[in-house]
Amino acid sequence: MFSRLRLALRRSLAIRVVVLTITLFTFSSGVIGTVIFLQIQSRIIDSSIESSINEAQSTITAAEFRFELIQSANPESVTDQSLEEAFEQVMALSIARGATVSAREIALIKSPDNQVSDLDLSRTSNFVEPESISSALREMVETSNEIEWQRTEISYAGGEVVPGIAIGKRINIAFAGTYEMFVLFNFESQQESIAIIARGLLIAFLLVFILILSMAFLIVRRVVDPIRNVAEVAESFTSGDLSRRVAVEGEDEIAALGRSFNEMAFAIEQQISRLENLSRMQQRFVSDVSHELRNPLTTIRMAGELILGEKDSYDPAIARSAEILMTQIIRFDQLLTDLIEVSRFDAAVATLDYEEIEVSKLIRETIDSLDVEPSKFVVRGEATLDGDRRRITRILRNLLSNALDHGEEREIRVTVSERETSVDIAIRDFGLGLSADQFERIF
């Protein structure tokens, strides 16, 4: 799957642009959305904590005042029952019935250092579990005379657990000793607000993502389709359809590309047309010249053969001239044959005369025709192939002549090797070869 994706990315500009756009948008939107969400969440929680601390401080102060009021009114009438009634009044004044309505609970826990053993006012509102207040918070309250707070989860006897905050302070109740009073605030509504905001941000992200994706596809299509059209026309142009042109719309950069391509295609078409005309004229000239020269050359060759046949009756210098004349006539005839063959190739009417050839034997025959000492050549290997003897001989003659010209009178090795579908002929001389400067010019 990943290999297909990489292949698609390499081959498609549209996919690369869309993937890059989506990646950048997702990354930037994720970072911005996360920062915004965290700031909103922090503002909501911090504001709720601040208001909860202020409200808890007022509640605890009111409770302390209520307990002090009972003692100052009539110290002798303070009983366990009156203290419990006072606490009930504090709870009644501080909260309404049901945590889901008031979002606030009260807990009174006896301090570990309380020496009053015959009275315990420890209790919680609405069956809040004392475990909702962590031991760490209790330790902070025990060692401090200020308001302390901690995020917590409020647990009820019925099993319900809600997120919230516990705020407590150490208070002293007359005739009852030291207690820790905690006010617990339910943050469930704040969490719901944060969840709603998170869902809103996610929905907004998805909507913008779909919008950006649609815009990316539209823009890429507007840009890539003309380029794809240029590529298709170029392929048709390459395959030989020189009449194809790019459809140009507008005056933007894409339109400029199309116009430039059409101008280039027109210039290439004109140049190819001129070259084709020139090639046809050249082919016709070569064909006409080669055929026109054939008849007089035949006459000259016949006369040369006649003169060469009577060379014994001539002066030695004239006889030698007759031999040179005949050699050059034969060479000229060979050149004319090659010229006719070239014209046939240009006219696409050349044919190959296939026959079975013993390659090593053909190499030795070619060496003998070069008028050199055969001992300079070392021929190794045997092979047989079906081919055009005349054309292969011409190729061998050129290679062997080149080796003689540059071999510096050293041994020349010819190696023949046969493969499954071909025959290799390697010709190696031991001349100086190319210099370092000449190597740089080889292409």
C-alpha positions in Angstrom: 0.0 0.0 0.0 2.8 2.4 0.9 4.7 1.6 -2.3 1.6 2.4 -4.3 1.2 5.7 -2.5 4.8 6.6 -3.1 4.4 5.6 -6.8 1.3 7.8 -7.0 3.1 10.7 -5.4 6.0 10.4 -7.8 3.7 10.2 -10.9 1.0 12.7 -10.1 1.5 16.4 -9.5 -2.2 16.7 -8.4 -1.9 14.1 -5.7 1.3 15.7 -4.4 -0.3 19.1 -4.2 -3.4 17.8 -2.5 -1.5 15.7 0.0 0.8 18.6 0.8 -2.2 21.0 1.2 -4.0 18.5 3.5 -0.9 17.9 5.5 -0.1 21.5 6.1 -3.7 22.3 6.8 -4.1 19.4 9.3 -0.9 20.3 11.1 -1.6 24.0 11.3 -5.2 23.5 12.2 -4.3 20.9 14.8 -1.8 23.3 16.4 -4.1 26.3 16.4 -7.1 24.3 17.5 -5.2 22.7 20.3 -3.9 26.1 21.5 -7.4 27.6 21.4 -9.0 24.6 23.1 -6.4 24.6 25.9 -6.8 28.3 26.4 -10.6 28.1 26.6 -10.4 25.0 28.9 -7.9 26.9 31.1 -10.1 30.0 31.2 -13.2 28.0 32.2 -11.5 25.9 34.8 -9.5 28.8 36.3 -12.6 31.0 36.4 -14.6 28.2 38.1 -11.8 27.5 40.6 -11.5 31.2 41.5 -15.2 31.6 42.0 -15.3 28.3 43.9 -12.5 29.4 46.3 -14.3 32.7 47.0 -17.6 31.0 47.6 -16.0 28.3 49.8 -14.2 30.9 51.8 -17.5 32.7 52.4 -19.2 29.5 53.3 -16.5 28.4 55.8 -16.5 31.9 57.3 -20.2 31.8 57.8 -20.0 28.4 59.4 -17.3 29.6 61.8 -19.5 32.6 62.6 -22.5 30.4 63.2 -20.6 28.2 65.7 -19.1 31.2 67.5 -22.6 32.8 67.7 -24.0 29.7 69.6 -21.2 29.9 72.1 -21.4 33.7 72.6 -25.2 33.7 73.0 -25.3 31.3 76.0 -22.1 29.4 76.7 -23.8 27.2 79.4 -26.4 26.1 76.9 -24.0 24.6 74.4 -24.7 20.9 74.1 -23.9 18.2 71.6 -27.4 18.5 70.2 -27.1 22.3 69.8 -23.8 21.9 67.9 -25.3 19.3 65.6 -28.3 21.6 65.0 -25.9 24.4 64.3 -24.1 22.3 61.7 -27.3 21.3 60.1 -28.2 25.0 59.8 -24.8 25.6 58.2 -25.4 22.9 55.7 -29.0 24.1 55.0 -27.8 27.7 54.5 -24.9 26.6 52.3 -26.5 24.1 49.9 -29.8 23.2 48.4 -31.0 19.7 48.2 -29.3 17.5 45.6 -25.8 18.0 44.3 -27.0 18.2 40.7 -28.9 21.3 41.6 -26.6 23.1 43.9 -23.3 21.8 42.4 -21.9 22.2 46.0 -21.5 19.8 48.9 -20.3 20.2 52.5 -18.0 17.9 54.5 -17.0 18.2 58.1 -14.2 15.8 59.2 -12.7 15.5 62.7 -9.0 16.5 62.8 -6.5 13.8 63.9 -5.4 16.0 66.8 -8.9 16.5 68.2 -8.9 15.6 71.9 -12.7 15.6 72.3 -13.6 11.9 72.3 -17.2 11.9 73.4 -18.4 14.1 70.5 -18.0 13.6 66.7 -19.6 16.0 64.3 -18.0 14.5 61.2 -20.6 14.2 58.4 -21.2 15.0 54.7 -24.1 16.4 52.7 -26.1 14.3 50.3 -24.2 11.1 51.1 -20.8 12.3 49.7 -18.1 9.7 50.4 -15.3 11.0 52.7 -12.8 9.4 50.3 -13.7 12.2 47.8 -11.2 14.3 49.9 -7.7 13.1 49.4 -5.2 12.5 52.2 -2.9 15.0 50.5 -5.4 17.8 50.8 -6.2 16.9 54.4 -2.5 17.1 55.2 -2.3 20.5 53.6 -5.3 21.7 55.6 -4.0 20.2 58.9 -0.7 22.1 58.6 -2.2 25.4 57.4 -4.6 28.0 58.7 -5.4 29.2 55.2 -7.8 28.0 52.5 -6.4 25.0 50.6 -7.8 23.3 47.5 -7.3 20.4 45.1 -9.0 19.0 42.0 -10.8 15.8 42.9 -13.6 13.4 41.9 -16.7 13.6 44.1 -18.1 10.2 44.9 -21.6 9.5 46.2 -22.8 6.5 48.2 -25.0 5.6 45.2 -21.9 5.1 43.0 -22.1 8.4 41.1 -18.8 10.0 40.5 -18.4 13.6 39.1 -15.4 15.8 38.5 -15.0 18.7 40.9 -12.8 20.6 43.4 -12.4 20.2 47.1 -11.7 23.4 49.1 -11.0 23.2 52.9 -9.9 25.0 56.0 -9.2 24.0 59.6 -11.8 25.4 62.0 -12.2 25.3 65.8 -15.6 24.5 67.2 -16.2 25.3 70.9 -16.6 22.3 73.1 -16.1 20.0 70.0 -12.5 20.6 69.2 -10.7 21.1 65.8 -12.3 20.0 62.6 -11.6 20.3 58.9 -14.4 21.8 56.9 -14.5 21.2 53.1 -16.7 22.6 50.4 -16.9 20.5 47.3 -18.0 22.0 44.0 -19.3 19.9 41.1 -17.5 20.7 37.8 -19.6 18.5 35.7 -21.3 21.4 33.9 -17.9 22.9 33.2 -16.7 19.6 31.7 -19.8 19.5 29.6 -19.2 23.0 28.3 -15.6 22.0 27.5 -16.8 18.9 25.7 -19.3 21.0 23.7 -16.5 23.4 22.7 -14.3 20.5 21.7 -17.1 19.0 19.6 -17.7 22.4 18.0 -14.0 22.8 17.2 -13.9 19.3 15.7 -17.0 20.0 13.6 -15.5 23.3 12.4 -12.3 21.5 11.6 -14.1 18.9 9.5 -16.1 21.5 7.7 -13.1 23.6 6.9 -11.1 20.4 6.0 -13.8 19.5 3.5 -13.8 23.0 2.1 -10.0 23.2 1.8 -10.0 19.7 0.2 -12.6 20.8 -2.4 -10.8 24.0 -3.1 -7.5 22.1 -3.4 -9.0 19.7 -5.9 -10.6 22.5 -7.9 -7.4 24.6 -8.0 -5.2 21.6 -8.8 -7.5 20.5 -11.5 -7.5 24.0 -13.1 -3.7 23.9 -13.1 -2.9 20.3 -13.8 -5.5 19.6 -16.5 -3.8 22.1 -19.0 -0.4 20.6 -18.1 -1.8 17.1 -18.7 -3.2 18.3 -22.0 0.2 19.6 -23.0 1.8 16.3 -22.1 -0.8 14.4 -24.2 -0.2 16.6 -27.2 3.6 16.2 -26.7 3.2 12.4 -26.7 1.1 12.6 -29.9 3.7 14.9 -31.4 6.4 12.4 -30.5 4.5 9.6 -32.1 4.4 11.5 -35.4 1.1 13.4 -35.3 2.6 16.8 -36.0 -0.8 18.4 -36.5 -1.8 18.3 -32.8 -1.9 21.6 -30.9 -2.7 22.6 -27.3 -6.0 24.4 -26.7 -5.2 27.8 -25.2 -7.6 29.7 -23.0 -7.0 33.0 -21.2 -3.8 34.9 -20.8 -2.2 33.4 -17.6 1.0 31.4 -17.2 -0.7 28.2 -18.3 -2.0 29.9 -21.5 1.5 31.2 -22.1 2.9 27.7 -21.7 0.3 26.4 -24.3 1.1 29.2 -26.8 4.9 28.6 -26.4 4.4 24.9 -27.0 2.3 25.5 -30.1 4.9 27.9 -31.5 7.6 25.3 -30.8 5.5 22.6 -32.4 4.9 24.7 -35.5 8.6 25.5 -35.8 9.5 21.8 -35.4 6.9 20.8 -37.9 8.3 23.3 -40.4 11.9 22.2 -39.8 10.9 18.5 -40.1 9.1 19.3 -43.4 12.2 21.0 -44.7 14.4 18.1 -43.7 12.1 15.6 -45.3 12.2 17.5 -48.5 16.0 17.8 -48.3 16.2 14.1 -47.6 14.0 13.2 -50.6 16.1 15.4 -52.8 19.3 13.8 -51.5 17.9 10.3 -52.0 16.9 11.2 -55.5 20.3 12.7 -56.3 22.2 9.7 -54.9 19.9 7.3 -56.8 20.2 9.2 -60.1 24.0 9.7 -59.8 24.6 6.1 -58.9 22.5 4.8 -61.8 23.9 7.3 -64.3 27.5 6.4 -63.3 26.8 2.6 -63.6 26.8 2.6 -67.5 30.0 4.6 -68.2 31.8 2.7 -65.4 30.8 -0.6 -66.9 32.3 0.6 -70.2 35.5 1.9 -68.5 35.9 -1.4 -66.6 35.6 -3.4 -69.8 38.2 -1.2 -71.5 40.4 -1.5 -68.4 40.2 -5.3 -68.4 41.0 -5.3 -72.1 44.1 -3.2 -71.5 45.1 -5.2 -68.5 44.9 -8.4 -70.6 47.5 -7.0 -73.0 49.9 -5.6 -70.4 52.6 -8.1 -71.3 53.0 -6.4 -74.6 53.5 -3.0 -73.1 56.4 -1.2 -71.6 56.8 -2.1 -67.8 55.8 1.4 -66.7 52.7 1.3 -68.9 51.9 -2.3 -67.7 52.1 -1.1 -64.0 49.9 1.9 -64.9 47.3 -0.6 -66.4 47.3 -2.6 -63.1 46.8 0.6 -61.0 44.1 1.7 -63.3 42.2 -1.6 -63.0 42.6 -1.5 -59.2 41.1 1.9 -59.0 38.3 1.0 -61.4 37.4 -1.9 -59.1 37.5 0.3 -56.1 35.4 2.9 -57.8 32.9 0.2 -58.8 32.8 -0.9 -55.1 32.1 2.7 -54.0 29.4 3.0 -56.6 27.8 -0.3 -55.3 27.9 1.1 -51.8 26.3 4.3 -53.0 23.5 2.4 -54.6 23.0 0.4 -51.4 22.8 3.6 -49.4 20.1 4.9 -51.7 18.2 1.7 -51.2 18.4 2.1 -47.5 17.2 5.6 -47.7 14.3 4.4 -49.9 13.6 1.6 -47.4 13.9 -1.1 -50.2 17.2 -2.6 -49.1 17.1 -6.4 -48.5 19.5 -8.8 -46.8 20.8 -11.9 -48.6 20.9 -14.5 -45.8 23.2 -17.5 -45.9 25.0 -19.7 -43.4 28.4 -18.2 -42.6 31.4 -19.7 -40.8 32.6 -16.6 -39.0 36.2 -17.6 -38.5 36.6 -18.6 -42.1 35.1 -15.3 -43.2 37.5 -13.4 -41.0 40.5 -15.1 -42.5 39.2 -14.5 -46.0 38.8 -10.8 -45.2 42.3 -10.7 -43.7 43.7 -12.2 -47.0 42.0 -9.5 -49.0 43.8 -6.8 -47.1 47.2 -7.6 -48.7 49.0 -7.9 -45.3 50.9 -10.6 -43.6 48.3 -13.0 -42.2 50.7 -13.8 -39.3 49.9 -10.4 -37.7 46.4 -11.7 -36.9 45.5 -14.3 -34.3 42.0 -15.7 -34.8 40.5 -17.6 -31.9 37.1 -19.3 -31.6 34.5 -20.8 -34.0 30.9 -19.8 -34.7 28.3 -20.1 -37.4 25.5 -17.6 -38.1 22.9 -16.7 -40.8 23.6 -13.3 -42.2 24.5 -11.2 -45.3 28.0 -12.1 -46.2 28.7 -9.0 -48.2 27.7 -6.6 -45.5 29.4 -8.5 -42.7 32.6 -8.6 -44.8 32.5 -4.8 -45.2 32.1 -4.3 -41.5 35.0 -6.7 -40.8 37.2 -5.0 -43.4 36.6 -1.6 -41.7 37.4 -2.9 -38.2 40.5 -4.9 -39.3 41.8 -1.9 -41.4 41.4 0.4 -38.4 43.3 -2.1 -36.2 46.1 -2.2 -38.8 46.3 1.5 -39.0 46.6 2.0 -35.3 48.2 -1.3 -34.1 51.8 0.0 -34.6 52.8 -3.2 -36.4 52.0 -5.3 -33.3 49.9 -8.5 -33.1 46.1 -8.1 -33.6 43.8 -10.6 -31.8 40.4 -11.5 -33.2 38.2 -13.5 -30.8 34.9 -15.2 -31.8 32.4 -16.3 -29.2 28.9 -17.7 -29.7 25.9 -16.9 -27.5 22.4 -18.3 -27.4 21.0 -15.7 -29.9 24.1 -13.8 -31.1 27.8 -14.1 -32.1 30.4 -11.7 -30.6 33.5 -10.7 -32.6 36.2 -8.8 -30.6 39.1 -7.2 -32.5 42.0 -5.9 -30.3 45.1 -4.2 -31.2 48.0 -3.1 -29.0 48.7 0.3 -30.3 49.1 3.5 -28.2 45.4 4.2 -28.1 43.9 7.4 -26.8 45.7 9.9 -24.6 44.2 11.2 -21.4 43.2 14.4 -23.1 41.4 12.5 -25.9 39.5 10.4 -23.4 37.7 13.5 -22.1 36.3 14.2 -25.6 34.8 10.7 -26.1 31.0 10.8 -25.9 
